[in-house]
Amino acid sequence: MKFLVANWKMNGDLEFADRLISAVKDISTQHNVIICPPFPLLFKFQNFPHKLGAQNCSYLEFGALTGEVSPLLLKELGCQYVIIGHSERRCIFNESSEDIYKKFQLLLRLNLIPIVCIGETSEQKSQWREILSEQLALFKNEQNSEMIFAYEPIWSIGTGFTPTTDEIHERISAIKTMIQGKVLYGGSVNQKNSSEILQISSVDGVLIGGASLKIEEFIKIIDF
Ligand code: PGA
C-alpha cells in the first residue's frame, strides 16, 4: 500500500473542491489517497471517502497566535495528516528545523500523522547526504513507525526535473537508515513518471503538487 498525497499549495477554490470530490469519491483503491487542500476548503471534505490532510499547522494547541491554525481544529475537521516543513515554508517563511520539530511533537501527541518534508537545493546536490542528515538530526531518535517523511529535492519542485530512479532509491534508502517511518518522494511527479517512481522498492508513496490540480491527470496517478 502506497501513500498518494495531493498538496494543492495555495490553489483551488470552493468550486474546484466540489469537482475534485465528485471525481474521486467513487474511485476504490487499496492505496492511501490523502488530499491536502488550503485550510478554508477542509470543511468541504466532511464525508470524503479518502483521507484528508493539511499543509501546515501551529506548534501550539491554542493561544494568542494571530493567523495560525491549531492542529486540534484540523483534527476536528477530519484531518489525519499534516504536512510540515515543506521547502516553501522553510525558504519563504524561514521555518527552522527546531520550529518543524515542535510541530512534529505536538502532532504525534494529538495522534495526527506528520508528513515531514526534507530536501537539498541545486547548489547542495553533491552534499545531499549531509544536508538530509542535518535536516533529520532532531528526528533520529523518534520511534513512531507511522510518521512519514517526504524527500523533495528543492530543484525538482515545480520544475519538471526529477532525479533518476536509481538516485531516488539511493536517497530514500539512505534516509531510511537515518530515521524510522515511511518515506515518500516528491518533486515534479506526474502521470508519465508516477508509476515508475511508485515501483521503486524503497519508495512508500509520492507527494504530488501541480499534477494534483489537474483532475484527470490526478485520477490516472492514483488509479495505478
Ligand atoms: P510539484 O510539487 O509536484 O508541483 O513539483 C511538489 C511539492 O512541492 O510538494
Residues whose N, C-alpha, C, O or C-beta is under 5 A from the ligand:
A	BS01	PGA	N7 S156 I157 G158 T159 G186 G187 S188 V189 L207 I208 G209 G210 A211
